[in-house]
Amino acid sequence: MNIAILSRSAQLYSTKSLLDCGLKHHNMEVMDPSLCHVGTQDNKAVLYYGTEIVDDLDAVIPRIGASNTFFGASLVRHFESMNVFSTVSAEAILQSRNKWTCQQILSQHHIPSPMSFLGHTANPDDVLMHFGGQPVVIKLLQGTHGQGVILAESTASARSIMETLNATKVRFLVQEYIAESQGSDLRAIVVDGAVVASMKRSSKAGDFRSNLHRGGQSVPYALSPEETQIAIQAARALKLGVCGVDILQSERGPLILEINSTPGLEGIENTTGVDIAQKIISYIERNRIS
């Protein structure tokens, strides 16, 4: 098969891992999305990489950064219109990247998650009254790697933050703080409807965010049957063939925190020893036989 990885650099760990794995049995290439241009000619979709037309791909693996969501999703949709298989659909990328849209979809499927409210309101107290004076987490809708996530420990602090964000027209949500998780969460990688690897992440001292990009630590972790079930349900609800699912352990059971349509492979492959890149290549093989 001819497979392209949509990534800005072949030297990034996740891209290199997928490339090295795929080259064992397939023709692989890395395509920088910024060098692609798309259009329609003669009533059909066409795509060029630089000056060269691209018309021989069987599958693509999107590694679309958050800063390139709009064009990245448009590019994936263009490949889909050309009947090229994608491990993650354009619609799923857009839905998972917006934290509020993701919450709405989870609630539609009755999948447990922390209580959340959209922050767009004329009066912050109309939202904050639902949290009973407890600490809340305020999240920008498009933040990644723990950026744009603020812990407000008092109602006064939360009100001030909300007023500032609304004044600057920044979109955000307000979410209950799960204190019993103690700054840790679970990351599960779901590929083709199955959990293929999982780990537990813990925040560094003085922080409540467990992201490895922010200095968090990780250890291998075997999910419970309930944790496995909601990870798979969340991936299915967002229609994601490949994703990272973040889970909080709470007193009322596991809660879906976030879903990542382009999960990094370095931390979890090094933590668990699982060759996730091979799982993704095998997923393509099962769904797109040349």
BALOBA-1460 file (C-alpha; in Angstrom, 3 decimals):
// residues 290
<rec num="1" residu="m" x="0.000" y="0.000" z="0.000"/>
<rec num="2" residu="n" x="0.945" y="3.642" z="-0.402"/>
<rec num="3" residu="i" x="0.531" y="5.431" z="2.934"/>
<rec num="4" residu="a" x="1.231" y="9.072" z="3.802"/>
<rec num="5" residu="i" x="1.721" y="10.521" z="7.260"/>
<rec num="6" residu="l" x="0.399" y="14.086" z="7.415"/>
<rec num="7" residu="s" x="3.006" y="15.691" z="9.643"/>
<rec num="8" residu="r" x="5.151" y="18.799" z="9.649"/>
<rec num="9" residu="s" x="8.375" y="16.827" z="10.238"/>
<rec num="10" residu="a" x="9.701" y="13.300" z="9.767"/>
<rec num="11" residu="q" x="11.903" y="13.830" z="12.837"/>
<rec num="12" residu="l" x="9.046" y="14.028" z="15.333"/>
<rec num="13" residu="y" x="8.943" y="10.895" z="17.480"/>
<rec num="14" residu="s" x="5.400" y="9.834" z="16.590"/>
<rec num="15" residu="t" x="5.934" y="10.448" z="12.891"/>
<rec num="16" residu="k" x="9.233" y="8.571" z="12.851"/>
<rec num="17" residu="s" x="7.759" y="5.655" z="14.790"/>
<rec num="18" residu="l" x="4.898" y="5.305" z="12.283"/>
<rec num="19" residu="l" x="7.245" y="5.744" z="9.316"/>
<rec num="20" residu="d" x="9.753" y="3.133" z="10.474"/>
<rec num="21" residu="c" x="6.996" y="0.660" z="11.248"/>
<rec num="22" residu="g" x="5.125" y="1.143" z="7.976"/>
<rec num="23" residu="l" x="8.242" y="0.898" z="5.799"/>
<rec num="24" residu="k" x="8.586" y="-2.772" z="6.741"/>
<rec num="25" residu="h" x="5.710" y="-3.683" z="4.430"/>
<rec num="26" residu="h" x="4.444" y="-0.581" z="2.624"/>
<rec num="27" residu="n" x="5.469" y="2.480" z="0.642"/>
<rec num="28" residu="m" x="5.534" y="5.306" z="3.164"/>
<rec num="29" residu="e" x="6.039" y="9.055" z="2.904"/>
<rec num="30" residu="v" x="5.697" y="12.087" z="5.154"/>
<rec num="31" residu="m" x="3.656" y="14.964" z="3.749"/>
<rec num="32" residu="d" x="3.902" y="18.401" z="5.326"/>
<rec num="33" residu="p" x="0.322" y="19.796" z="5.260"/>
<rec num="34" residu="s" x="1.662" y="23.296" z="4.637"/>
<rec num="35" residu="l" x="3.030" y="22.143" z="1.268"/>
<rec num="36" residu="c" x="-0.301" y="20.704" z="0.136"/>
<rec num="37" residu="h" x="-2.834" y="22.635" z="-1.883"/>
<rec num="38" residu="v" x="-6.272" y="21.372" z="-2.730"/>
<rec num="39" residu="g" x="-8.892" y="22.169" z="-5.300"/>
<rec num="40" residu="t" x="-11.526" y="20.841" z="-7.666"/>
<rec num="41" residu="q" x="-10.947" y="20.342" z="-11.392"/>
<rec num="42" residu="d" x="-13.156" y="18.658" z="-13.963"/>
<rec num="43" residu="n" x="-15.770" y="17.986" z="-11.300"/>
<rec num="44" residu="k" x="-13.460" y="16.029" z="-9.012"/>
<rec num="45" residu="a" x="-11.213" y="16.709" z="-6.044"/>
<rec num="46" residu="v" x="-7.519" y="17.211" z="-6.789"/>
<rec num="47" residu="l" x="-4.583" y="17.558" z="-4.438"/>
<rec num="48" residu="y" x="-1.049" y="18.717" z="-5.126"/>
<rec num="49" residu="y" x="2.078" y="18.405" z="-3.014"/>
<rec num="50" residu="g" x="4.090" y="21.318" z="-4.251"/>
<rec num="51" residu="t" x="3.766" y="21.017" z="-8.037"/>
<rec num="52" residu="e" x="3.209" y="17.240" z="-8.038"/>
<rec num="53" residu="i" x="-0.293" y="15.817" z="-8.181"/>
<rec num="54" residu="v" x="-1.121" y="13.234" z="-5.518"/>
<rec num="55" residu="d" x="-3.366" y="10.487" z="-6.872"/>
<rec num="56" residu="d" x="-1.829" y="7.200" z="-5.762"/>
<rec num="57" residu="l" x="-2.403" y="7.055" z="-2.003"/>
<rec num="58" residu="d" x="-4.351" y="4.266" z="-0.309"/>
<rec num="59" residu="a" x="-4.351" y="5.720" z="3.206"/>
<rec num="60" residu="v" x="-3.277" y="8.693" z="5.306"/>
<rec num="61" residu="i" x="-2.399" y="9.009" z="8.985"/>
<rec num="62" residu="p" x="-3.216" y="12.546" z="10.185"/>
<rec num="63" residu="r" x="-0.791" y="14.022" z="12.708"/>
<rec num="64" residu="i" x="-2.465" y="17.428" z="12.713"/>
<rec num="65" residu="g" x="-1.311" y="19.964" z="15.312"/>
<rec num="66" residu="a" x="-3.849" y="22.041" z="17.206"/>
<rec num="67" residu="s" x="-2.598" y="25.236" z="15.558"/>
<rec num="68" residu="n" x="-3.437" y="23.772" z="12.141"/>
<rec num="69" residu="t" x="-6.823" y="22.253" z="12.911"/>
<rec num="70" residu="f" x="-8.882" y="24.081" z="10.268"/>
<rec num="71" residu="f" x="-6.673" y="23.395" z="7.258"/>
<rec num="72" residu="g" x="-5.620" y="19.991" z="8.577"/>
<rec num="73" residu="a" x="-9.226" y="18.834" z="8.832"/>
<rec num="74" residu="s" x="-9.969" y="20.329" z="5.406"/>
<rec num="75" residu="l" x="-7.020" y="18.377" z="3.978"/>
<rec num="76" residu="v" x="-8.229" y="15.125" z="5.534"/>
<rec num="77" residu="r" x="-11.734" y="15.759" z="4.175"/>
<rec num="78" residu="h" x="-10.212" y="16.252" z="0.722"/>
<rec num="79" residu="f" x="-8.469" y="12.887" z="0.947"/>
<rec num="80" residu="e" x="-11.759" y="11.323" z="2.030"/>
<rec num="81" residu="s" x="-13.456" y="12.789" z="-1.045"/>
<rec num="82" residu="m" x="-10.725" y="11.097" z="-3.118"/>
<rec num="83" residu="n" x="-11.591" y="7.731" z="-1.498"/>
<rec num="84" residu="v" x="-8.354" y="7.651" z="0.500"/>
<rec num="85" residu="f" x="-8.717" y="5.887" z="3.865"/>
<rec num="86" residu="s" x="-7.880" y="8.023" z="6.913"/>
<rec num="87" residu="t" x="-7.233" y="6.666" z="10.399"/>
<rec num="88" residu="v" x="-9.131" y="9.689" z="11.749"/>
<rec num="89" residu="s" x="-11.936" y="11.456" z="9.895"/>
<rec num="90" residu="a" x="-12.048" y="15.199" z="9.324"/>
<rec num="91" residu="e" x="-15.273" y="15.536" z="11.301"/>
<rec num="92" residu="a" x="-13.825" y="13.601" z="14.242"/>
<rec num="93" residu="i" x="-10.773" y="15.867" z="14.330"/>
<rec num="94" residu="l" x="-12.948" y="18.981" z="14.487"/>
<rec num="95" residu="q" x="-15.300" y="17.569" z="17.115"/>
<rec num="96" residu="s" x="-12.558" y="16.271" z="19.412"/>
<rec num="97" residu="r" x="-10.536" y="19.509" z="19.211"/>
<rec num="98" residu="n" x="-13.399" y="21.568" z="20.640"/>
<rec num="99" residu="k" x="-13.725" y="20.658" z="24.310"/>
<rec num="100" residu="w" x="-17.336" y="21.817" z="24.529"/>
<rec num="101" residu="t" x="-18.434" y="19.941" z="21.411"/>
<rec num="102" residu="c" x="-16.741" y="16.876" z="22.857"/>
<rec num="103" residu="q" x="-18.674" y="17.280" z="26.121"/>
<rec num="104" residu="q" x="-21.941" y="17.563" z="24.221"/>
<rec num="105" residu="i" x="-21.266" y="14.359" z="22.305"/>
<rec num="106" residu="l" x="-20.286" y="12.484" z="25.463"/>
<rec num="107" residu="s" x="-23.511" y="13.594" z="27.152"/>
<rec num="108" residu="q" x="-25.540" y="12.568" z="24.110"/>
<rec num="109" residu="h" x="-24.207" y="9.025" z="24.597"/>
<rec num="110" residu="h" x="-24.526" y="9.158" z="28.424"/>
<rec num="111" residu="i" x="-20.785" y="8.651" z="28.920"/>
<rec num="112" residu="p" x="-19.611" y="9.769" z="32.400"/>
<rec num="113" residu="s" x="-17.584" y="12.987" z="32.512"/>
<rec num="114" residu="p" x="-17.088" y="15.858" z="34.990"/>
<rec num="115" residu="m" x="-19.962" y="18.350" z="35.247"/>
<rec num="116" residu="s" x="-19.250" y="21.099" z="32.715"/>
<rec num="117" residu="f" x="-20.869" y="24.345" z="31.574"/>
<rec num="118" residu="l" x="-20.074" y="26.564" z="28.628"/>
<rec num="119" residu="g" x="-18.558" y="29.778" z="29.955"/>
<rec num="120" residu="h" x="-20.342" y="32.115" z="27.549"/>
<rec num="121" residu="t" x="-22.756" y="33.932" z="29.821"/>
<rec num="122" residu="a" x="-23.611" y="37.522" z="30.721"/>
<rec num="123" residu="n" x="-23.460" y="36.695" z="34.428"/>
<rec num="124" residu="p" x="-20.738" y="34.256" z="35.611"/>
<rec num="125" residu="d" x="-22.707" y="33.528" z="38.795"/>
<rec num="126" residu="d" x="-25.422" y="31.878" z="36.697"/>
<rec num="127" residu="v" x="-22.842" y="29.195" z="35.859"/>
<rec num="128" residu="l" x="-20.894" y="29.136" z="39.113"/>
<rec num="129" residu="m" x="-23.989" y="28.481" z="41.222"/>
<rec num="130" residu="h" x="-23.996" y="24.900" z="39.900"/>
<rec num="131" residu="f" x="-20.654" y="24.187" z="41.602"/>
<rec num="132" residu="g" x="-21.707" y="25.070" z="45.133"/>
<rec num="133" residu="g" x="-18.689" y="27.218" z="45.941"/>
<rec num="134" residu="q" x="-16.229" y="24.393" z="45.222"/>
<rec num="135" residu="p" x="-13.033" y="24.846" z="43.158"/>
<rec num="136" residu="v" x="-13.544" y="24.691" z="39.398"/>
<rec num="137" residu="v" x="-11.328" y="24.135" z="36.388"/>
<rec num="138" residu="i" x="-11.615" y="26.683" z="33.579"/>
<rec num="139" residu="k" x="-10.501" y="25.426" z="30.161"/>
<rec num="140" residu="l" x="-10.033" y="27.201" z="26.867"/>
<rec num="141" residu="l" x="-11.943" y="25.258" z="24.221"/>
<rec num="142" residu="q" x="-8.892" y="24.789" z="21.977"/>
<rec num="143" residu="g" x="-6.086" y="24.283" z="24.531"/>
<rec num="144" residu="t" x="-3.597" y="21.375" z="24.316"/>
<rec num="145" residu="h" x="-0.884" y="19.818" z="26.522"/>
<rec num="146" residu="g" x="-2.455" y="21.384" z="29.611"/>
<rec num="147" residu="q" x="-2.175" y="24.910" z="28.212"/>
<rec num="148" residu="g" x="-5.199" y="27.123" z="28.808"/>
<rec num="149" residu="v" x="-6.297" y="25.110" z="31.869"/>
<rec num="150" residu="i" x="-6.781" y="27.124" z="35.075"/>
<rec num="151" residu="l" x="-7.693" y="25.934" z="38.563"/>
<rec num="152" residu="a" x="-9.884" y="28.508" z="40.327"/>
<rec num="153" residu="e" x="-9.952" y="27.630" z="44.015"/>
<rec num="154" residu="s" x="-12.675" y="30.089" z="44.980"/>
<rec num="155" residu="t" x="-15.864" y="31.461" z="43.458"/>
<rec num="156" residu="a" x="-14.405" y="34.966" z="43.494"/>
<rec num="157" residu="s" x="-11.359" y="33.813" z="41.566"/>
<rec num="158" residu="a" x="-13.481" y="31.901" z="39.060"/>
<rec num="159" residu="r" x="-15.756" y="34.914" z="38.564"/>
<rec num="160" residu="s" x="-12.785" y="37.191" z="37.870"/>
<rec num="161" residu="i" x="-11.262" y="34.764" z="35.364"/>
<rec num="162" residu="m" x="-14.583" y="34.275" z="33.583"/>
<rec num="163" residu="e" x="-15.185" y="38.022" z="33.337"/>
<rec num="164" residu="t" x="-11.712" y="38.525" z="31.864"/>
<rec num="165" residu="l" x="-12.059" y="35.731" z="29.310"/>
<rec num="166" residu="n" x="-15.514" y="36.891" z="28.239"/>
<rec num="167" residu="a" x="-14.285" y="40.478" z="27.895"/>
<rec num="168" residu="t" x="-11.550" y="39.288" z="25.533"/>
<rec num="169" residu="k" x="-14.029" y="37.023" z="23.691"/>
<rec num="170" residu="v" x="-12.086" y="33.859" z="24.499"/>
<rec num="171" residu="r" x="-14.232" y="30.727" z="24.438"/>
<rec num="172" residu="f" x="-14.014" y="28.412" z="27.448"/>
<rec num="173" residu="l" x="-15.842" y="25.937" z="29.638"/>
<rec num="174" residu="v" x="-16.138" y="25.619" z="33.404"/>
<rec num="175" residu="q" x="-15.716" y="22.137" z="34.829"/>
<rec num="176" residu="e" x="-15.891" y="20.599" z="38.276"/>
<rec num="177" residu="y" x="-12.547" y="19.905" z="39.932"/>
<rec num="178" residu="i" x="-12.144" y="16.226" z="40.848"/>
<rec num="179" residu="a" x="-10.011" y="16.649" z="43.962"/>
<rec num="180" residu="e" x="-9.779" y="12.935" z="44.738"/>
<rec num="181" residu="s" x="-7.870" y="12.290" z="41.500"/>
<rec num="182" residu="q" x="-4.976" y="14.055" z="43.267"/>
<rec num="183" residu="g" x="-3.419" y="15.437" z="40.085"/>
<rec num="184" residu="s" x="-3.344" y="12.124" z="38.252"/>
<rec num="185" residu="d" x="-5.225" y="10.638" z="35.326"/>
<rec num="186" residu="l" x="-5.206" y="7.652" z="33.007"/>
<rec num="187" residu="r" x="-4.276" y="7.786" z="29.328"/>
<rec num="188" residu="a" x="-5.644" y="5.002" z="27.138"/>
<rec num="189" residu="i" x="-4.874" y="4.584" z="23.453"/>
<rec num="190" residu="v" x="-7.804" y="3.197" z="21.485"/>
<rec num="191" residu="v" x="-7.217" y="1.773" z="18.003"/>
<rec num="192" residu="d" x="-10.046" y="0.329" z="15.950"/>
<rec num="193" residu="g" x="-12.365" y="-0.035" z="18.915"/>
<rec num="194" residu="a" x="-9.907" y="-1.639" z="21.354"/>
<rec num="195" residu="v" x="-7.628" y="-0.302" z="24.091"/>
<rec num="196" residu="v" x="-4.094" y="-1.194" z="22.983"/>
<rec num="197" residu="a" x="-2.071" y="0.566" z="25.714"/>
<rec num="198" residu="s" x="-2.678" y="2.491" z="28.929"/>
<rec num="199" residu="m" x="-0.707" y="4.325" z="31.587"/>
<rec num="200" residu="k" x="-1.223" y="6.407" z="34.700"/>
<rec num="201" residu="r" x="0.112" y="9.971" z="34.702"/>
<rec num="202" residu="s" x="0.843" y="12.044" z="37.803"/>
<rec num="203" residu="s" x="1.488" y="15.775" z="37.964"/>
<rec num="204" residu="k" x="4.738" y="17.281" z="39.174"/>
<rec num="205" residu="a" x="4.816" y="18.943" z="42.583"/>
<rec num="206" residu="g" x="2.820" y="22.161" z="42.702"/>
<rec num="207" residu="d" x="0.726" y="21.456" z="39.604"/>
<rec num="208" residu="f" x="-2.629" y="19.732" z="39.135"/>
<rec num="209" residu="r" x="-2.115" y="18.949" z="35.425"/>
<rec num="210" residu="s" x="-0.678" y="15.521" z="34.694"/>
<rec num="211" residu="n" x="0.463" y="16.152" z="31.101"/>
<rec num="212" residu="l" x="3.902" y="14.685" z="30.394"/>
<rec num="213" residu="h" x="4.669" y="17.852" z="28.415"/>
<rec num="214" residu="r" x="4.408" y="19.735" z="31.722"/>
<rec num="215" residu="g" x="6.780" y="17.483" z="33.635"/>
<rec num="216" residu="g" x="4.318" y="14.831" z="34.748"/>
<rec num="217" residu="q" x="5.428" y="11.256" z="35.439"/>
<rec num="218" residu="s" x="3.937" y="8.036" z="34.045"/>
<rec num="219" residu="v" x="3.811" y="4.341" z="34.859"/>
<rec num="220" residu="p" x="2.155" y="1.404" z="33.061"/>
<rec num="221" residu="y" x="-1.407" y="0.827" z="34.222"/>
<rec num="222" residu="a" x="-3.947" y="-1.911" z="33.523"/>
<rec num="223" residu="l" x="-7.411" y="-0.386" z="33.124"/>
<rec num="224" residu="s" x="-10.327" y="-1.857" z="35.041"/>
<rec num="225" residu="p" x="-13.189" y="-3.317" z="32.970"/>
<rec num="226" residu="e" x="-15.245" y="-0.156" z="33.648"/>
<rec num="227" residu="e" x="-12.382" y="2.128" z="32.610"/>
<rec num="228" residu="t" x="-11.817" y="0.089" z="29.468"/>
<rec num="229" residu="q" x="-15.503" y="0.230" z="28.607"/>
<rec num="230" residu="i" x="-15.861" y="4.006" z="28.828"/>
<rec num="231" residu="a" x="-12.613" y="4.566" z="26.875"/>
<rec num="232" residu="i" x="-14.005" y="2.475" z="24.028"/>
<rec num="233" residu="q" x="-17.427" y="4.124" z="24.308"/>
<rec num="234" residu="a" x="-15.854" y="7.582" z="24.102"/>
<rec num="235" residu="a" x="-13.823" y="6.680" z="21.009"/>
<rec num="236" residu="r" x="-16.924" y="5.221" z="19.398"/>
<rec num="237" residu="a" x="-19.056" y="8.265" z="20.250"/>
<rec num="238" residu="l" x="-16.528" y="10.605" z="18.608"/>
<rec num="239" residu="k" x="-16.108" y="8.131" z="15.699"/>
<rec num="240" residu="l" x="-12.357" y="8.023" z="16.209"/>
<rec num="241" residu="g" x="-10.460" y="5.078" z="14.752"/>
<rec num="242" residu="v" x="-7.338" y="6.144" z="16.644"/>
<rec num="243" residu="c" x="-7.321" y="8.349" z="19.734"/>
<rec num="244" residu="g" x="-6.015" y="8.982" z="23.206"/>
<rec num="245" residu="v" x="-8.640" y="8.976" z="25.952"/>
<rec num="246" residu="d" x="-7.908" y="10.671" z="29.278"/>
<rec num="247" residu="i" x="-9.796" y="9.317" z="32.287"/>
<rec num="248" residu="l" x="-10.137" y="10.656" z="35.821"/>
<rec num="249" residu="q" x="-10.654" y="8.277" z="38.738"/>
<rec num="250" residu="s" x="-13.382" y="9.745" z="40.929"/>
<rec num="251" residu="e" x="-15.462" y="8.645" z="43.903"/>
<rec num="252" residu="r" x="-18.389" y="8.022" z="41.556"/>
<rec num="253" residu="g" x="-16.326" y="5.982" z="39.083"/>
<rec num="254" residu="p" x="-14.199" y="6.752" z="36.012"/>
<rec num="255" residu="l" x="-14.901" y="10.001" z="34.158"/>
<rec num="256" residu="i" x="-13.826" y="10.966" z="30.655"/>
<rec num="257" residu="l" x="-11.663" y="14.071" z="30.891"/>
<rec num="258" residu="e" x="-10.590" y="14.624" z="27.283"/>
<rec num="259" residu="i" x="-10.191" y="12.842" z="23.945"/>
<rec num="260" residu="n" x="-7.201" y="13.476" z="21.691"/>
<rec num="261" residu="s" x="-7.488" y="12.694" z="17.973"/>
<rec num="262" residu="t" x="-3.709" y="12.973" z="17.480"/>
<rec num="263" residu="p" x="-2.202" y="11.427" z="20.618"/>
<rec num="264" residu="g" x="1.553" y="11.551" z="21.053"/>
<rec num="265" residu="l" x="3.174" y="8.117" z="20.970"/>
<rec num="266" residu="e" x="6.506" y="8.791" z="22.662"/>
<rec num="267" residu="g" x="5.390" y="8.902" z="26.280"/>
<rec num="268" residu="i" x="3.079" y="5.917" z="26.186"/>
<rec num="269" residu="e" x="5.283" y="3.727" z="23.979"/>
<rec num="270" residu="n" x="8.264" y="4.342" z="26.261"/>
<rec num="271" residu="t" x="6.150" y="3.826" z="29.388"/>
<rec num="272" residu="t" x="4.344" y="0.656" z="28.332"/>
<rec num="273" residu="g" x="6.689" y="-0.886" z="25.762"/>
<rec num="274" residu="v" x="3.719" y="-1.342" z="23.404"/>
<rec num="275" residu="d" x="4.402" y="-0.733" z="19.699"/>
<rec num="276" residu="i" x="1.392" y="1.491" z="19.092"/>
<rec num="277" residu="a" x="2.642" y="2.479" z="15.642"/>
<rec num="278" residu="q" x="2.290" y="-1.150" z="14.568"/>
<rec num="279" residu="k" x="-1.247" y="-1.244" z="15.935"/>
<rec num="280" residu="i" x="-2.114" y="1.752" z="13.748"/>
<rec num="281" residu="i" x="-0.498" y="0.259" z="10.624"/>
<rec num="282" residu="s" x="-2.384" y="-3.000" z="11.239"/>
<rec num="283" residu="y" x="-5.616" y="-1.010" z="11.545"/>
<rec num="284" residu="i" x="-5.010" y="0.449" z="8.089"/>
<rec num="285" residu="e" x="-4.221" y="-3.006" z="6.692"/>
<rec num="286" residu="r" x="-7.501" y="-4.386" z="7.991"/>
<rec num="287" residu="n" x="-9.488" y="-1.563" z="6.442"/>
<rec num="288" residu="r" x="-7.672" y="-0.823" z="3.207"/>
<rec num="289" residu="i" x="-6.232" y="-3.842" z="1.414"/>
<rec num="290" residu="s" x="-4.375" y="-2.929" z="-1.777"/>
